[in-house]
């Protein structure tokens, strides 16, 4: 059984009962954060890029818990600088995949700035608990999302909908269609006024134009991924 817990903005935890995978742990300074950084327990931390609202507390959490950071090398280097020590980490790049104790992680393209010199933004397809979960990270709509959905049959797609910095409602609905995901969970909205969105409208748009069921999860809530 795989559980998804939303901590606010683009931060979430996947828990298969044995392993815990945390993503983009922006908690300190996050007005929507549902947990404090020193309360988080995890074994792995996925970081999509180095903007502060995604890199967040990754270094501090990894240093405290001994979790392994999975990210591009430039982001790992920045985390080591922040921690003042060499953290446990696995460096990857676009198109690469790695088998880990809970399953497999594949790093995918994202169209977005990186937040660190020489770096790139990315997304991840996580195979865990018998599910394929695509975390898009921060991204614009791009046509190769069709290829992501073809390579892996996606049970869940976690998509940004906030507009301004990422896809907005219409583009994120089209992304769900191109990915052919069975389920969609919207992220990266309502944290600040500039990315406020009508999530119910997104649900209506997406469910009217795709096969996906949209799950609206509030910060602090947990959803069993069936």
CORFEN-V594655 format. One record per residue. N is the residue number from 1. RES is the residue in three letters. PSI is psi in radians with two decimals (NA if undefined). Layout:
n = {N,N}
res = {RES,RES}
psi = {PSI,PSI}
//
This chain:
n = {1,2,3,4,5,6,7,8,9,10,11,12,13,14,15,16,17,18,19,20,21,22,23,24,25,26,27,28,29,30,31,32,33,34,35,36,37,38,39,40,41,42,43,44,45,46,47,48,49,50,51,52,53,54,55,56,57,58,59,60,61,62,63,64,65,66,67,68,69,70,71,72,73,74,75,76,77,78,79,80,81,82,83,84,85,86,87,88,89,90,91,92,93,94,95,96,97,98,99,100,101,102,103,104,105,106,107,108,109,110,111,112,113,114,115,116,117,118,119,120,121,122,123,124,125,126,127,128,129,130,131,132,133,134,135,136,137,138,139,140,141,142,143,144,145,146,147,148,149,150,151,152,153,154,155,156,157,158,159,160,161,162,163,164,165,166,167,168,169,170,171,172,173,174,175,176,177,178,179,180,181,182,183,184,185,186,187,188,189,190,191,192,193,194,195,196,197,198,199,200,201,202,203,204,205,206,207,208,209,210,211,212,213,214,215,216,217,218,219,220,221,222,223,224,225,226}
res = {UNK,UNK,UNK,UNK,UNK,UNK,UNK,UNK,UNK,UNK,UNK,UNK,UNK,UNK,UNK,UNK,UNK,UNK,UNK,UNK,UNK,UNK,UNK,UNK,UNK,UNK,UNK,UNK,UNK,UNK,UNK,UNK,UNK,UNK,UNK,UNK,UNK,UNK,UNK,UNK,UNK,UNK,UNK,UNK,UNK,UNK,UNK,UNK,UNK,UNK,UNK,UNK,UNK,UNK,UNK,UNK,UNK,UNK,UNK,UNK,UNK,UNK,UNK,UNK,UNK,UNK,UNK,UNK,UNK,UNK,UNK,UNK,UNK,UNK,UNK,UNK,UNK,UNK,UNK,UNK,UNK,UNK,UNK,UNK,UNK,UNK,UNK,UNK,UNK,UNK,UNK,UNK,UNK,UNK,UNK,UNK,UNK,UNK,UNK,UNK,UNK,UNK,UNK,UNK,UNK,UNK,UNK,UNK,UNK,UNK,UNK,UNK,UNK,UNK,UNK,UNK,UNK,UNK,UNK,UNK,UNK,UNK,UNK,UNK,UNK,UNK,UNK,UNK,UNK,UNK,UNK,UNK,UNK,UNK,UNK,UNK,UNK,UNK,UNK,UNK,UNK,UNK,UNK,UNK,UNK,UNK,UNK,UNK,UNK,UNK,UNK,UNK,UNK,UNK,UNK,UNK,UNK,UNK,UNK,UNK,UNK,UNK,UNK,UNK,UNK,UNK,UNK,UNK,UNK,UNK,UNK,UNK,UNK,UNK,UNK,UNK,UNK,UNK,UNK,UNK,UNK,UNK,UNK,UNK,UNK,UNK,UNK,UNK,UNK,UNK,UNK,UNK,UNK,UNK,UNK,UNK,UNK,UNK,UNK,UNK,UNK,UNK,UNK,UNK,UNK,UNK,UNK,UNK,UNK,UNK,UNK,UNK,UNK,UNK,UNK,UNK,UNK,UNK,UNK,UNK,UNK,UNK,UNK,UNK,UNK,UNK}
psi = {2.27,2.26,2.45,2.16,2.23,2.18,0.03,2.60,-1.90,0.29,2.29,2.91,2.30,2.27,2.03,0.18,-0.30,-0.73,2.58,2.18,2.07,2.53,2.42,1.17,1.14,1.74,-0.88,2.16,-0.02,1.98,-0.26,0.08,2.32,0.01,2.66,2.61,-0.59,-0.03,-0.21,2.35,2.31,2.81,-0.51,2.62,2.05,2.27,2.07,-0.55,3.12,0.19,2.57,-0.51,0.21,-0.85,-0.80,-2.13,0.35,-0.83,-0.81,-0.72,-0.74,-0.71,-0.71,-0.72,-0.33,0.23,2.66,2.18,2.29,2.02,3.09,2.73,-0.65,-0.65,-0.71,-0.74,-0.72,-0.70,-0.71,-0.70,-0.78,-0.66,-0.35,0.34,2.95,2.01,2.81,2.28,2.72,1.96,2.46,3.09,3.02,2.33,-0.22,2.75,2.76,2.42,2.29,2.92,-0.48,-0.21,-2.10,2.58,2.28,2.35,2.25,2.85,2.52,2.49,1.73,2.78,2.86,-0.50,0.01,2.42,2.30,-0.04,3.06,2.70,2.73,3.00,-3.11,2.47,2.08,2.11,1.95,2.40,0.53,0.19,2.64,1.99,2.10,2.10,1.94,-0.31,-2.78,2.19,2.70,2.90,2.36,2.57,-0.49,-0.03,-0.52,-0.67,-0.63,-0.76,-0.46,-0.66,-0.71,2.21,1.95,2.13,-0.67,2.43,2.18,1.91,2.40,2.46,0.11,-0.25,-3.10,-1.09,-0.32,-2.92,2.60,-2.88,-0.88,-0.78,-0.64,-0.53,-0.71,-0.62,-0.75,-0.66,-0.83,-0.62,-0.38,0.70,2.54,-0.56,2.62,2.41,2.04,2.54,3.04,0.95,2.69,0.09,-0.70,2.83,-0.60,-0.36,0.44,2.35,2.75,1.67,-0.50,-0.66,-0.71,-0.75,-0.78,-0.80,-0.80,-0.77,-0.38,-0.36,-0.02,3.07,-0.05,2.54,2.24,2.20,2.05,1.98,2.17,2.68,2.29,-0.25,2.68,2.42,2.28,2.18,1.82,NA}
//
